[in-house]
Amino acid sequence: MIILKSLSLIFTLVVLPALAGILPLHFFKIKQRSVGKTIILGYIVSLAILELIGIPIVLTFTYTGYIFLIVLYMVLMVFVAVLGLYITHRDALRAKKNGLPFAGVRQLVSGQINGIVNASLESKIYFIIISLLMIFQLVQAVRLASYDVDDAFYNAYARSAQQYGTLYRIDPSTGRSFSLDMRHAMALFPILQAMVSTLSGVHLLIVSHKLIPLILIPLSYAVYYEISGVIFAGEREKRLLFMLLVNAFRIFGNISEYTTETFFYIRTWQGKSLTGNFIIPALIWIFLSLRDDRENKEGIVYWVLIGILILAGGSSSSLAVLLTCASTMLYGLLFAIRDRSVRILAKSLIACIPGFLYIIIYLLN
């Protein structure tokens, strides 16, 4: 039983999102692909799918929405994963036939392993220190998992979904049925944790407090590593030094109850932590990539990815949607002024359409 639960957790939290990231990775140039980027893109896609199907279900289903959401979510995730694998296999055959370079999952993994093996001694030392710091943080996040008043709120919503099949229609304070709580109903990250719990058979609190940090902490660091790849392209030592600095800020950033670093460890499973430690850094990474990619002037893949990320941010909180939309509009304005192009401002507006629709639905309900 323990083995089956472990395999189910690995599949739902690691394998399925990673496979879902293969499809969007296909639209990046070969030299821009990496294992970390695949997993980042996979989680962005999975959270966007959760919102895309979850919001209509929350608004229209009263009693059986939870079960329907699980089934539809898993079907769509498997479809995206299979489609990504099919396209990758097709491209591999074409590349082999034409003698062209190819970067599939196997090539990316072997390439990154070879990069570590063949790195300089200085880089290996940095890599070992960073790995030890990561292990220390993961152990402490699990060992010192805290429980606060939000457990009686967000986890109560998730638990009621498991017990009664309803989504945000039971008051977490009284346990009684009440009208749809729109302030929280469109942020489905707690429901995703409930779904993982249901599919694996592991208790909800164990999933949220013990397992989610094991995923989101490395995922956040993966985003920062991609950021370093844009800032210090081709300079491995500087990238690793950047990651050491990020680790230092994280470990010693608990200077108040409200810092991003505090949420990073103590409230990792909450939507606010997901916003500050994954959604916003991912948006910054996309902005930097769009600015830096001189070979792709139109940058369509980046603008589409911004739109998907804005929708994914809705799974954490409505504030994430407002922040990502405002940041995108500001970036688009500055980018348009720099390049003297109204088209860039138009693209930023189009990228914000999922966020605008999210806000309209929120206000109308």
C-alpha angles and dihedrals in degrees: 000000000000090000092051092049091049092049091048091051092048091049097048098038102034117009100043096046090045091052090047088056093059092075098057090038087064089071093058122086116260094251090053096055124104140157092249092051090051092057093043091052090045093057092045090053094044093051091046091051089049091055095040094058099023100060095056090046092050091050098045108029119071105175112010101035096112097058092043090050092052093050096045094043093052092046092052094044092051090047092053091046094049092045090052092049091048094051091046092050091048092050091047091055092048092048092049092048093050096038093242128146117264134191112200126160093274092049092048094051094046091045093053092046090051089048091057094044093049096042122116121269090253092054092048091053091050090047092051092049092049091048092051091048090050092050090048092052094048092049092048093045090056097037095048098037107160130213121210142165092286089068087069090053116034095029089045089058090049093046093049088053089056095046102040105019092236127126118222094331099110120076107240090208098054106015091233127128115260140162119294112290099224094180090070104014096087094051101081102174092107089051090052088057089050089051091052088049093050095047094047101036091232116134115264095239091052090052094048100040103030109025106032092061089053087060105034098045094057089039091056091049090049089058091051090049089054089049089054089051090061096043096042102027112183094003106107097176093053091048091053092046088052089054091050089054091049090051090051092051090048097048096045098032097096093106094132141005093260106050120117089240092056091052089044092067108016100040101023093139095055126095092239090060091047089053097050099037104037116010098048096041089048089052090051090050091053092047091052092046092050092050094045100044100094092168092062106051096168092048093196093158090056096048091049089049090052090054091050091047092051089054091046089052089061088070089068102042144321087250089064089059092050093047095047093046093048092046092048092050092047092047091047090051093050092043090049092050092048094050095031090232127137088192090072091055089049090052091052089052092050091048089056094055094099088052093048090051090048091053093046092052090048093051095044094052 
